Amino acid sequence: MGYVGRLSPRRYSFALRAMSNSDSDRTNVRLYKRDKRRRFEDDDDDDIWSYEGGYEPEPADTTDDRESKDDDPVEVDAYVLRVEDSVEKVQHLASTEIEEQRQVLKEEISAELKQKSSTRQILAESVSFVGTGLVERDVESRLVILALISQEHVLFIGPPGTSKSQLGRRLSQLCGGPFFQRLFTKFTTPDEIFGPLSLRALENDQYVRCIEGFLPTATVAFLDEIFKANSAILNTLLTILNERQFDNGAGSRRVECPLKCVIGASNELPESDELDALLDRFLLRAQVSPVSDEGLLEILSSSQLSKEDELVNSERNYSDGLDAVFRNVSESLPSIAMSQNIGILIKDIRNFVTETLGQYVSDRRLVKAARLLRVSAATHGRKQVDLIDVLLLQHMLWIYPQQKDALREFIIDNLTPNNDIVDQSKFLLQGLATEALTMVKKTMGDVTGESGAREDDLETIKSIATEVGEIKRLLEQHNNDLERHITLLNDLEYNNIWITPDEAQSVKQNCLPLAVEASTTVSEVLDSATTLILALTPGVIDNDLRSSVIEVLMGGSEDNSTIFSEDELQMSLKEAKRIFKGDELKEWKKARKSIT
């Protein structure tokens, strides 16, 4: 039985359905039929469907038969099939492009993590050496090695008898250089710290100190109760800590100090403002508390007591290896990149410390902190500062020990990049897609001018594609940052030198779910941007399909809109009234008007 009269292609509405794939997270497109077109059949005279004679008899009452046929599948016309194929093609191309970029990034990160680094091995062995036999001092052991490699100083706040000086002696033994140790009191004189005056020099009217064996010639120093230093010592001490130079006499007699690291210790923080400058010279800080009950039992075990003798008698020298590490790290620092996201996070942390904790953070401290983050990246063989490096700021920006927990919590809560850029991109893409659809309908799908589209319209389409391309670039960068962040979080517990395993596990549990969720969201928006660009690219899809494909990509079915074929849009109003009813007829009029 053949169709009589003019039967237009059946109408379909399309929806984008994101189908999660555990391997590639690709977005697949499925096209779903919104409603069925009534089929008319007639075995009698075909002339009754002639629209020009004016005589149009009522069709026979075939309600029951029609209702039974409504449940049968309706054939999809060629136009709709072509739209379906084009949408699937665009989605496949977009998914392939995004997946290829993701794989390249994963391979780059994996190469960094799997790289056999002698630097990492030497530093891990050094941390182990300093912490051997010391119970619950894993954080402090890592900080003194980090301070040594960074050529910075570390401050320990805590009561006596908590292994603070032991850490200093271990670090000195590790470096193999002169070790200087003093307990400051309010009566401590400069002679005790910088060396006595040379009597022979005084005979020649020269003010020169005998510095051998004192702080100016030390490689590592432990200064206990450092905030009891008086004003006679303070100025000279600040110069040594900051510039590694000692003014030995009048004139230009400046001596270069071989000082690598000073470990300062105090039972309490300074109360006088004149000591704030001294406090600011210690970039790394840690509160050292007495060991727990479980730790005490471990200390009292015979195996722990014997380890100290083993270290004292150890002939192993790490100084050559550490010197090589320091040189390599120093040479690589200028090439270590720091992204804008890292800078914004550091700025937010400073604002938190200033506004919420009420503490001033000097510019000098922030500059030194940024350099130390680069050191952290370099020691792990990475070419850029990553978000996990920012965790180290919890050891640098607090003043009072009770502020550390709040600072750490803020850093972890803000460690995963926010998706503000995604929300903005979704809004912009929706507007650009709408504008693109309008222009493509106006040019009948022509984006090159080969079919006679106006130059102004082509320039507008090109401008839209350029704007979408810029949004895509920003989304790709954001997506790459998240993918890198996720990979490093998964690896944090095993390969990070400066973060303890317990801390790494805690950070991973807090940050990884947020990072994965954010990555999924940005991937969806990136896919939308990529498909829109492909839909506007010449040669990817046919011109007569372009507007329908873009409308599908916009999610046309969400507002129950109807996609009309080119034939349907060319029919007369009289024909349209016979086929479309109610809202569908209004949509047809609106679609027809948009192309005329």
N, C-alpha and C positions, 0 to 999 in steps of 0.2 A: 504494500500500500504506500503510494507516494504522497509526499507533502503537497498541498495545494495552496495557491496564493503565495505571498511572500512571507516566509518565516525567517525572522531575524535570528542571529546567533543567540544562544541562551546566555543569560547574564550571571556573572559570578562575582562574589565579593571575596577578597583575599585577606588573609591574616598572616602576620609573621609570628611564628611560634618558636621560641628559643628552646632547643632540645639540648640539654646538657650532656656532654660527652666526657667521660672521665679521662680519656687519653688526650683529646685535643681541645675540649671545650668549644667545639665548633657550633655555630648556630645554623640549624637547618630550617629550610622554609617549606611549609606545607600550604597548599592552596585548598580551601574548603568552599563547597558550594553553599551559598546563602539561601537561595530559594529556587524552586523549579519553575520553568516556563510552561504554561499551558500548551499542550499540543492539540492542534486542530487537524482532524481527518475528515475527508469527504470523498465518497466513492461515486458521487453523482456528477453534476455539471461543474466543471472548474470555473465557468463564467460567473458563478455567483460571487466569486472573490474579486471580480473586476471592480476597482474602486471608482472608475470614471462613469459608470452607468447610473450611479446613484441608488440602484436597487440592491439592498443588502439584507437578505432574509435572515431571520434569527436562526442560529444554529440549533440543531436538534438537541433535545434534552438528554445529555449523556453524562449527567452528574455522577451517577454510580460508577459508570465505566471510567470516567475521568479520575475519580477519587482513587479507584484501584490502581490506575496508572501513575498517580502521584507518588506512590510508594516505590515505583520502579526507578532504577538508576537512569539518569538523563545523560545522554552523550555530551561530552565537552567539545565545543566547536574549535576549529583550528586556531582561531585568534587567541582564545583563552589558553590553549595548549602552548602556543608560542610564548605568551606572557609567562606562563608557569616555567617553561624551560629557561627563559631569560633571567627570571628571578633566581632560579636555582643556580644558574651559571654565575651570576654576579655574586651571590652568597658564597659559592664555592671558591671563586677567585679571591674574595676578601678573606675568607677563613684560611686559605692556603698562604696568602701573604702574611697574615698575622702570625700564623703558626711557624712559618719559616723564620720570622724575626725572633720569635720566642726561643726557638731552638738555637739560633746563633748566640743569643744572649746567655742561654744556659751553658752552652759549650765554653764561652769565654769565662764565665764565673767558675765553672768546674775546673778549667785549666789553671786558674789562680789558686783554687783550694787544693788541687792535687799536686801542685808544684812542690817538689822536694826542696824545701828551703833550709839551707844550713843556718840561716839567720834564726829561723823559728826554733830549730833544734837547740842552738846555743842558748837562746833566751829561756827556753823551757827548762834546760838543765841548770841554768843560773838561778831561776826561781826555785827549783827543787833544792839546790844547794843551800840557799839562804833560809829556806823554810824547814830544812831537815831537823827533826827533833823538837821543833817548836809547834806546840799544840794550838789550834784555832788561830793561827797567824798566817793563813793563806793569802788573805787580802793584802796584809802589810808586806808580805814577801814579794808579791807582784808589784806593789807600788814602789818599793825601793829600787827594783830593777828598771821599772818604767822611768823613774826619776833619773836614774843613772844614764840610760840611753838618751833621754831627752835633755840631759844636762840641766835638770831642774832640782829643786830641793823639796823635801817632804817633812811634814810636821805631824808628830804623834801626840795626841792629847790623852792622858790617862794617868792613873795612880802609879806609884813606884812599884817595881817588881813585876812588870808585865812584859818583859823581854824587849823593851825599846832599845836599850843600849846593845843588846845582843844582835839585833838586826843590823846595827851600825858596824859592829865588829865583823859580822859575816860578810857584809858588803865590802869592807876593806880587804878582808882575806880574799874575796873573789877578785878584786881589782889588782891586788898585789902591790899597791902603793902605800906611802906613809899614812898612818891613821892618827887623827888628833881627836882627843876626847877631853871635855872640861865640864864641870858642874858650875853654873853661874850662881853667884849670890849678889846682893846689892853692894858688897864690898870688893867684888872682883875688879882687878886693875887691868889696864891694857897690856901690861907686861906679861900677864898670865896667858893672854890670848894671842898676842902678836909677837911676843918675844921681848927680852930685856933690851935696854939701850946699850949700844956699844960704847964702852968707856974710852977705847982708843979713838973712836970717831969724835967723841965729845972733846978730846984734847985738841982736835983739829976744827973745833967749832961746827961739827956736823951732827945733825940729829938723826941717827941711823940705828935701826934695831937689828939685833941678831935673830933672824927669823927662822933659822934652821930648827926643825923639830916642832914648829908651832903652826898655827892655822894657815899662814900664807904659803907654806910649802906642803900642806897636806893634800892628799888625793881624795880622801873621804874623811868627813868629820862628824862627830856626834856631840851636839851641844845641848846639855841637859839644863832644864829650867831656863831656857834661853830668854824668856821675857823678864828675867831679873837683870838683864844687861842695863848698865847705866849709860848716861849720855856720853861719857868719855869713851866708851867702846862702840856705841851705836853707829855713829857716822862711818867709821872705818869698816865696821862689820857689814854695813849695807853695801859699801863699794865692793867688797870682796864677794858677797853673795850675788850681786847683780852683774858686775862687770868682770869678775875674776881678776881683779888687779888690786895691788896694795901700794899705798903711798909710803915709801920708806925714806922719809927725809924730805927736806924742803926742795923746791925746784921741780925738776922733771924726773925724779928718781921713782918711777912707777915700775913695780915688779909684777910680771905675769904670774898668776897663781895657777898651779896645775889642778885646782879643785874641780872635781867632777860632780860631787853631790854632798850636800850637808843634810844630816838628819837632825832636826830640832825636836826637842821633847819638853813637855811642860805638864804640870798637874792641872793647870787652869789657863784660861785665855787672859790676855792682858786687859787691864781695866783702864790704863792710861792711853789717851789718844796719841801720845808721842811714839807709842810702840806700834801703831797701825801700819806704818811703812814697813816695819820689820815683819809683821804678820803677812803682809801682802807679798813678801819675797818668797814665801813658801807656797808654791803652786798646788801641790798635792797635800791632802790632809786626811787623817784617819783618827777615829776614836778607838783607843786600845783599852779594852775592858778585861778584867780578870777572867780566867777561863771558867767554863761551866763545871758543874759537878762531874759530868762525864769526862770532860777534858782533864780534870784533876786526877782522876783515876788513871788516865792514859799517861800523864806526866810521871806519876809515881811508879809506873812499870819499869822494870830493870832495863828493858830494851831501849826505852827512851833515854834513860840516864846515860847509857853507854854511847849513844850516838854523838854526844858532844865531844868526847875524847877522840872519836874517829875523825871528826871534822878538824879538830885542832892539829892532829897528826897527818892530815891529808896533804899530799904533795901536788895535788892536781891544781893547775894554774889556768884560770879562764881569761886572764887579762888580755892575751893576744887575740883570742876569739872575740871578746867584747870590744876591743879597740877596732877590729875589722868591721864588726857590726855597726859601731858608731859611725865609722867613716862611710859605709855603704848607705846607711839611713840618712846621714847628713847630705850626701850627694843626691839622693833621690827626692828629698823634700821639695825642691822647687818644681818638680814635675807632678806632684800629688795634687790632683784637682779637688776643689771643694765646691759643690753645687749650690745654687741659690736656695734650694730647700734646706740644706744644712745651715746656711747662714740665717735663714728665717727662724729655724728652730732654736738656734743659739740666741737670737734676739728675743724670742718669746721666753726662753728660760731666764735670761737676764731681767726681763720685765717682771717675771714671777718673783725672782729673788728680791728685786727692788721694791715692788709694790705690795706683794703678799708677805714676804718674810721681813721686809723693812731693812734690808742690808744693801749697802753700796758695793757695786762691783766695778773696779777700776778698769780703764781701757787697757792698761798694761796686762792685767790678769786675763782679759778676754783674748788679747793677741797671743799671749803665751799659751792659753788654753787651746786656741785654734791650731797653733803649731804642734802641740802635743797630740791633737787628734790626727794630724798628718803623720806624726811619728807612729802612732798606732796603726794607721793604714799601711805605712811603709814596712813595718816589722812583720806584717802578714802577707807581704808581696802584692798588695793591692795598689791600683793606680789612682784611686780616688778615696776621699773620706766617705764612709758609709754611715748610715743611721746608727748602727750598733756601736760605732766609735763614740758617739755622743753620750753613751752610758757613762763614760769616764768622767763627765762633768759633775757627776754626783760626788766625786772626790775633790772637786776644785772650787766650788762656788758657795759653799756654806761657811758661816762664821762660827756659829755655836753648834755643838754636836746634836742638840735636839732638833735642829733644822734639817738634818740630813735626810731623815725619812720622808719628810714632806717634799724635799727636792727630788729625791729618787722617784717618788710616786708621780710627780708631775712629769718627769722625763719619760718614764715608761708609758704614761697615759698619752703622751704626745709623740711617741717614737714612730708610730705608723703614720705615713702621710695622709692628711685629710683629703676628702674627695670633693672639695669645693670646686676644683677645676672641672670635675665631671658634671656637677649640677649646672654649672654655667655653660658647659659645652652642649649638654642636652637641650637647653633652652635655645641656644644660638643655632644648633643644627635643625631644630624644628622650624624655626623661622626661615633659615636658608633653604630647607627642603621645600617649604611652601612656595617660596619665591621661585625656586628652580622649576617646580611643577607648573606654575603659571607661565613662565617664559617658554618652557618646552612645549606646552600646549599651543602657545602663540606661534611658535616656529614649526609646528607639526612634527616635533622630534628632531629637527635639523639643528646640529650643533657645530657644523663646519661651514655652512653657507652653500654647499653643493646643490641644495634643493631650493635655493632662492631666499633664504632667511635674511632679514634685514641685518645690517652690520651692527647697529645699536643693540639689537636683541642678542646677537652673538657675543658682543663685548660684555653684556650683562651676565650671560651664562658663564663666560670665562671668568669674570670677577667672582661670581658665586663659587665656582670650582676652586679658585685660589683661596678664598676665605675658608672653605671647608678643608682644604689642604693644610692650612695653618693650624686649624683646630685639631686635625689629625696628627700633625707633628707634635703638638703639646700633649695630646693623649698618649702617643707612643712613648714619649719621654717619661710621662707619669707611670705608664704601664711598665716600662723597663725598670724604673726605680722600685716599683712594688715587687716585680719578679726577683730583682736582685736582693731586696730586703728579705723576701721569703726564703730564698736560698741560704742567705747568711744566717738567718734565724735558725734554720734547721741544722746548720753546721756549728752554731755558736757553742754548743755544749762540748764539742770535741776538739776544735782547732783554734780557739781564741786564747791567747796567752794572758791577757790582762783581766779577763772576766773569770771568776771562779765557776766551777761546774754547778754549784748550787744556785748561784746568781743567774747563770745562763739558763738553767731549767726554768726558773721562775719567770724570767723575761720572755722566754719562748711560750710558756703557757698563757701569758697575758697578751702578747703581741701577735702571735701567729694567727689565731682565728680572725682578728681584725684585719690583718694584712691580706689573708685569703679572701675574705668578703669584699674588701676594697678592690682587689685585683679582678674579681669576677664582675663587679659593677663597671669598672673602667673598660674591661674587655668588651662588654656589650655595647657601650657607647662608641668605642673605637671601631667596632664592627659596623655600626650604623654609619659612621663618617666614611669608612673605606668603601662601603657599598654605594653610598651616594656619589662619591667621586667616580667610581667605575660606571655608574649609570649615566654620568655626564661625559664620559670619555668616548670619543669617536671610535667606531669599529667594534665596541664591546657588545652592543645590542642594536637591533634594527631601529630606525627612526620611528616607524609607525607604532612601535611598542614602548618607546621611551617614557611617555607620560604615564602609561598604565603601570610600568615597572616601578617608577618613582612613587606612584601613589600606593602601591603595595608595600614598598619599603617604608613608607610613612605610617603604615599600620592602618590603612583605610577602613578595615572592617571594624575597628574599635568604635567608630561613630556610625556604623551601619550604612556607610556610603556605598553606592553601586558604581562599578567600573563598566563603562559602555565601550563596545567595539567601535571601530571607525565607521562601519556600515550603519550602525544604530545612530551615530551622531550625524549622519548625512541624511537620514530619512526626514520626511515632512512631518509637520505637527499633527496632521490628520492621521498619518500612520502611527505616530507615537501614541496618540490617544487610544488607538485600538489595542496597543500592546501594554502600555504602562498605565498604572492606576495610582491615584493618591500621591503619596510621598515619592514614589518612584518617578512619576511624571514630573514632579517638581525638580527632582535631582537631574532628570534628563534635560529639562529646560535650562537649568543652571549650567550643566556641562556644555550644552550646545552654545549658550551665550558666551562662555569663556573662550571658545575657539573662533567666534565670529567677530 
